[in-house]
Amino acid sequence: MVRELRLENLISPEFLQKVQDNFSAAVGIAMVIVDKAGVPITKPSGFSAFCHAARASSVKRSQCFRCDDEGARRAMATGEPSIYRCHCGLVDFAAPIIVRGHYVGGIIAGQVLISEEDGGDTLDYISPPDGSWRLNPLLNELRDEIQVISYQKLRSASYTLFHMAAYLVEEGYSNAVNQELNAKNLRLLEESKKRVELEKSLREAELQALSSQVNPHFLFNVMNTIGRLARKERAPQTETVLYEFADMLRYVLKKSPTQFTSFGHELNHVKNFINIQKVRMGDRLHVNINVSSKYEDILCPFMVLHPLVENSINYAIDPLEADGHIFINAQDDGKDLIIEVIDNGEGICPAMAKASLAGEADHHGRPSIGLHNIDSRLRYYFGDDYGLHIEGKRTPDEGTYVKMRIPLDFDPCYA
């Protein structure tokens, strides 16, 4: 539906630059993002002094460009990250950026070394090796400064970027589609004979948009967390955070076309999110999950639990200096699964609760529609009796209390 799929039209280059700079600093690799023609749309981040000096030579610079181009082509052909050695023996990777089966750009990163014991000697050269740099004393000195990292860490970084880029361009594509739909709808509204068809298409488009929204602020929180870990330690905990983040992105990208998933999968996604936030917040965050395994296979709308937990962390726990608590409870009454998210923050006031459900809440000049999105989808699929219920300060020990109900027996084919 979108006329031309161009990376810079799906994601702003400024946003890409921020993500690239943060990730490069956190993991310690060089990065640049290119469009589908191989033209950089961001400024390079973290380029090594060795590579800067090598590219001062027109011959070496041409060799570097050929390596980047061949790496991007290989990744584009396979549809997944490609890890390789450049002509100077440094290890790079290229991760394709693909939306709806179309290649729109790529991420070129690396400029590191991998020890032979870790598999560095088994990586193929993407172009003929050239050891002439050894004749240059400056390049020899700068070569000794190149960072040595594990192959697993580099591979983890490549797939994290691959999945994160796929999520970002998918969200950008959805926004572009929605803008085109809105423009088309304005024209269709002038034709009364098409009004019924318009309302149906609008409802479907709105539901798809509501279920795919995730606050971009969360991505920056994750990047900051990885950055702090990378400065403090080069240890397994950093890779654990990367893996959990990658799992979250895979979950978002591989959602069911019916907009439903199992509650077990939804809860596992939230657990990954909580684990990452615990790294960021330490002992300030305590989460108690009281959910029986018998509820794992119950179908629920995609991404209905994550925004509730994220809101509790952002607006209730973050302002606290210590002892922030969140409780996630699930029980049933024989008809519905009843899910509760409770925090011990200051508690939402009735006016803000009402505005949040209506999609009219404002947080620091920014509209907040997450609760409205969940409420709208629950009502659409299950009826008006299944909207979100929000209260503040039910008891002295509680902050905000949010409850939703999902039918125990529900067939999405009839939704």
C-alpha positions in Angstrom: 0.0 0.0 0.0 2.9 2.4 0.8 4.1 3.7 -2.6 7.8 3.5 -2.0 9.6 1.6 0.8 12.6 3.7 1.7 14.3 3.3 5.1 14.5 7.1 5.7 10.7 7.3 5.1 9.9 4.5 7.6 12.3 5.7 10.5 13.7 9.1 11.0 17.5 9.2 10.5 17.8 11.2 13.8 16.2 8.3 15.7 18.4 5.7 13.9 21.5 7.8 14.8 20.6 7.8 18.5 20.0 4.0 18.6 23.2 3.4 16.6 25.3 5.7 18.9 24.0 4.1 22.1 24.4 0.5 20.8 27.9 1.2 19.5 29.0 2.7 22.8 27.4 -0.1 24.8 28.8 -3.1 22.9 32.1 -1.5 21.7 31.7 -2.0 18.0 31.7 0.3 15.0 28.4 0.9 13.2 26.8 2.6 10.2 23.4 2.2 8.7 23.0 2.3 4.9 20.0 2.5 2.6 19.1 -0.2 0.0 21.6 1.4 -2.4 24.4 1.1 0.1 24.5 4.9 0.8 25.0 5.7 4.5 22.0 7.5 6.1 23.8 7.8 9.5 27.2 9.1 10.6 29.6 6.3 11.5 29.7 5.4 15.2 32.7 4.0 17.1 35.0 3.6 14.0 38.4 2.3 15.1 41.5 4.4 14.7 43.0 1.6 12.6 40.2 1.7 10.1 40.3 5.5 9.9 44.0 5.4 9.2 43.7 2.5 6.7 41.0 4.4 4.8 43.3 7.3 4.3 44.7 5.3 1.5 42.5 5.4 -1.6 43.4 1.8 -2.4 42.5 0.6 1.1 39.4 2.7 1.2 38.2 1.1 -2.0 38.9 -2.3 -0.6 36.9 -1.4 2.6 33.9 -0.2 0.5 34.0 -3.5 -1.5 33.9 -5.5 1.7 31.0 -3.5 3.0 29.1 -3.9 -0.2 29.7 -7.6 -0.5 28.7 -8.1 3.2 25.5 -6.2 2.6 24.7 -8.3 -0.5 25.4 -11.5 1.3 23.1 -10.5 4.1 20.4 -9.4 1.7 20.6 -12.7 -0.2 20.3 -14.8 3.0 17.8 -12.6 4.8 19.8 -12.7 8.1 23.0 -11.3 9.6 26.3 -12.3 7.9 29.5 -12.4 9.9 32.8 -12.2 8.0 36.5 -11.1 8.0 37.5 -8.0 5.9 40.6 -7.9 3.8 42.6 -6.7 6.8 41.5 -9.6 9.0 39.0 -7.6 11.2 35.7 -9.2 11.9 32.5 -7.3 10.7 28.9 -8.2 10.2 26.1 -7.0 8.0 22.4 -7.2 9.2 19.7 -6.7 6.5 16.7 -4.4 7.3 13.7 -6.0 5.7 10.0 -5.0 5.8 7.3 -7.1 4.2 9.8 -9.1 2.2 11.5 -6.0 0.8 15.2 -5.1 1.5 15.3 -1.4 2.5 18.8 -1.1 4.0 21.4 -2.7 6.2 23.5 -2.3 9.3 27.3 -2.6 8.8 29.1 -3.1 12.1 32.2 -4.7 13.7 35.8 -3.7 13.3 36.8 -6.1 16.1 39.0 -9.2 16.5 37.9 -12.6 17.6 40.4 -15.0 19.2 41.4 -18.1 17.3 40.3 -20.2 20.3 36.8 -18.7 19.9 36.5 -19.5 16.3 38.1 -16.4 14.8 40.3 -18.5 12.5 37.3 -20.2 10.9 35.6 -17.1 9.6 35.8 -16.6 5.9 37.4 -13.5 4.3 34.7 -11.7 2.3 37.4 -10.4 -0.1 41.0 -11.5 -0.8 43.2 -10.9 2.3 45.7 -8.1 2.1 48.4 -8.0 4.7 50.2 -4.9 3.3 49.1 -3.0 6.3 51.8 -4.8 8.3 54.4 -2.7 6.4 53.0 0.5 8.0 54.3 1.1 11.6 51.3 3.3 12.5 48.8 0.7 11.3 50.7 -2.0 13.3 50.5 0.1 16.4 46.8 0.9 15.9 46.1 -2.8 15.2 47.1 -3.7 18.7 44.4 -1.4 20.0 41.6 -3.3 18.2 39.1 -4.8 20.7 38.9 -8.5 21.0 35.4 -9.9 21.8 33.8 -13.3 21.8 32.2 -14.6 18.7 29.0 -15.3 20.7 28.8 -11.7 21.8 29.3 -10.4 18.3 26.6 -12.8 17.0 24.3 -11.8 19.7 24.8 -8.2 18.8 24.1 -8.9 15.1 20.8 -10.7 15.8 19.7 -8.1 18.4 20.2 -5.3 15.8 18.6 -7.5 13.1 15.4 -8.1 15.2 15.3 -4.5 16.6 15.6 -3.0 13.1 12.9 -5.3 11.8 10.6 -4.2 14.6 11.3 -0.5 14.0 10.7 -0.6 10.3 7.5 -2.7 10.8 6.2 -0.1 13.2 7.2 2.6 10.7 5.5 0.8 7.9 2.3 0.4 10.0 2.3 4.1 10.7 2.7 4.9 7.0 -0.1 2.5 6.1 -2.3 4.1 8.7 -1.6 7.5 7.3 -2.5 6.4 3.9 -5.7 4.8 5.2 -6.6 7.9 7.0 -6.2 10.0 3.9 -8.2 7.5 1.9 -10.9 7.4 4.6 -11.4 11.2 4.4 -12.1 10.8 0.7 -14.4 7.9 1.2 -16.4 9.7 3.8 -17.6 12.0 1.0 -19.2 9.1 -0.6 -22.1 8.0 1.5 -22.6 4.7 -0.5 -19.2 3.5 0.7 -19.7 4.4 4.4 -20.4 0.8 5.6 -17.3 -0.6 3.9 -15.2 2.3 5.3 -16.3 1.7 8.9 -15.3 -2.0 8.6 -11.9 -1.3 7.1 -11.2 1.4 9.7 -12.0 -0.9 12.6 -9.6 -3.6 11.3 -6.9 -1.1 10.6 -7.3 0.5 14.1 -7.1 -2.9 15.8 -3.9 -3.8 14.0 -2.4 -0.4 14.9 -3.4 -0.6 18.6 -1.9 -4.1 19.1 1.4 -3.2 17.5 2.3 0.0 19.5 5.2 -0.2 22.0 6.5 3.0 23.7 9.9 3.9 22.0 11.0 5.2 25.4 11.4 1.5 26.4 14.0 0.9 23.6 16.1 3.8 25.0 15.8 2.4 28.5 17.1 -1.0 27.3 20.0 0.7 25.4 20.9 2.6 28.5 20.8 -0.5 30.6 23.1 -2.3 28.2 25.5 0.7 28.2 25.8 0.7 31.9 26.4 -3.1 32.0 29.1 -2.8 29.3 30.9 -0.1 31.3 30.8 -2.0 34.5 31.6 -5.5 33.2 32.3 -7.6 30.2 30.5 -10.6 31.6 27.6 -13.0 30.9 25.1 -10.6 32.3 25.4 -8.3 29.4 24.7 -11.1 26.9 21.8 -12.2 29.1 20.2 -8.8 28.7 20.8 -8.9 25.0 19.2 -12.3 24.6 16.2 -11.3 26.7 15.8 -8.1 24.6 16.1 -10.1 21.4 13.4 -12.6 22.7 11.1 -9.6 23.3 11.6 -8.3 19.8 11.0 -11.7 18.3 7.8 -12.0 20.3 6.6 -8.6 19.0 7.5 -9.4 15.4 6.1 -12.9 15.3 2.7 -12.1 16.7 -0.3 -14.2 15.4 -2.2 -12.6 12.4 -5.3 -13.2 14.4 -4.0 -10.7 17.1 -4.2 -13.5 19.8 -1.6 -15.4 21.7 -1.5 -17.7 24.6 -1.4 -16.1 28.1 1.7 -18.1 28.8 3.6 -16.5 25.9 2.3 -13.1 26.9 3.5 -13.6 30.5 6.9 -14.9 29.4 7.3 -11.7 27.3 6.5 -9.6 30.4 9.0 -11.6 32.5 11.8 -10.8 30.0 10.8 -7.1 30.2 10.9 -7.2 34.0 14.3 -8.9 34.1 15.8 -6.1 32.0 14.2 -3.5 34.2 15.5 -5.2 37.3 19.0 -4.8 35.9 18.4 -1.1 35.4 16.6 -0.5 38.7 18.2 -3.0 41.1 16.6 -3.4 44.5 14.2 -0.5 43.8 12.0 -3.0 41.9 10.3 -6.1 43.3 7.8 -8.1 41.3 5.6 -10.9 42.5 3.9 -13.0 39.9 1.1 -15.2 41.2 -0.1 -17.0 38.1 -1.0 -20.8 38.0 0.5 -22.7 35.0 -3.1 -23.9 34.2 -3.7 -20.6 32.6 -0.8 -20.7 30.1 -2.9 -21.9 27.2 -5.8 -19.5 27.5 -6.0 -17.2 24.5 -5.6 -13.4 25.1 -5.2 -10.4 22.8 -1.6 -9.8 21.9 0.3 -7.2 24.0 -2.3 -6.5 26.7 -0.2 -7.2 29.8 3.1 -5.5 28.8 1.7 -1.9 28.7 0.1 -2.3 32.2 3.4 -3.5 33.7 5.4 -0.8 31.8 3.0 1.9 33.1 3.5 0.7 36.7 7.3 0.9 36.3 7.4 4.3 34.6 4.8 6.1 36.6 4.7 4.4 40.0 8.0 2.7 40.7 10.5 5.0 38.9 9.7 8.0 41.2 10.3 5.9 44.3 13.7 5.8 45.9 13.3 2.3 47.2 10.9 -0.6 47.8 8.9 -0.4 44.6 6.5 -3.4 44.4 4.4 -4.7 41.5 2.0 -7.7 41.9 0.7 -9.6 38.9 -2.2 -11.9 39.9 -4.4 -14.2 37.9 -7.4 -16.3 39.0 -10.7 -17.3 37.4 -14.3 -17.3 38.4 -15.3 -20.3 36.2 -16.2 -18.0 33.3 -13.3 -15.5 32.9 -9.6 -15.3 33.7 -9.2 -12.2 36.0 -5.8 -10.5 35.7 -4.7 -7.9 38.2 -1.6 -5.5 38.1 -1.1 -3.7 41.3 1.7 -1.3 42.3 2.6 0.6 45.5 3.1 4.0 43.9 1.2 7.2 44.7 -1.9 5.9 42.9 -3.8 7.2 39.9 -6.4 9.9 40.6 -10.0 9.3 39.3 -9.7 12.1 36.7 -6.5 10.6 35.2 -7.9 7.1 35.2 -10.9 8.4 33.2 -8.7 10.4 30.8 -6.4 7.4 30.3 -9.3 5.1 29.3 -10.6 7.7 27.0 -7.2 8.2 25.3 -7.0 11.8 26.5 -4.3 11.5 29.1 -1.2 13.7 28.8 2.2 12.9 30.3 4.7 15.7 30.0 3.2 17.1 26.8 2.9 13.7 25.2 -0.4 11.8 24.6 -0.7 8.5 26.5 -3.0 6.1 24.8 -1.7 2.7 26.0 -4.6 2.0 28.4 -7.1 3.3 25.9 -5.7 0.9 23.3 -6.1 -2.1 25.6 -9.5 -1.1 26.7 -10.7 -0.7 23.1 -9.4 -4.1 22.0 -10.9 -5.9 25.0 -14.3 -4.3 24.4 -14.1 -5.0 20.6 -13.3 -8.7 21.0 -15.3 -9.6 24.1 -18.0 -6.9 24.5 -18.4 -3.7 26.6 -18.5 -5.7 29.9 -14.8 -6.5 29.4 -13.2 -3.1 29.5 -10.3 -2.2 31.8 -11.0 -1.4 35.4 -8.6 1.1 37.0 -8.6 2.4 40.6 -6.2 4.4 42.8 -5.5 3.7 46.5 -8.0 0.9 47.2 -6.0 0.2 50.3 -3.3 2.3 52.1 -0.6 -0.1 50.9 -1.7 0.0 47.2 -1.1 2.5 44.5 -2.8 1.9 41.2 -5.0 -1.2 40.7 -5.7 -2.4 37.2 -8.0 -5.3 36.4 -9.0 -7.0 33.1 -11.0 -10.1 32.3 -10.6 -12.5 29.4 -13.1 -15.3 28.7 -11.7 -18.8 29.5 -13.3 -20.2 26.3 -13.0 -18.0 23.3 -12.7 -18.7 19.6 -10.8 -16.0 17.7 -12.3 -17.2 14.4 -15.6 -15.6 15.5 -14.0 -12.4 16.7 
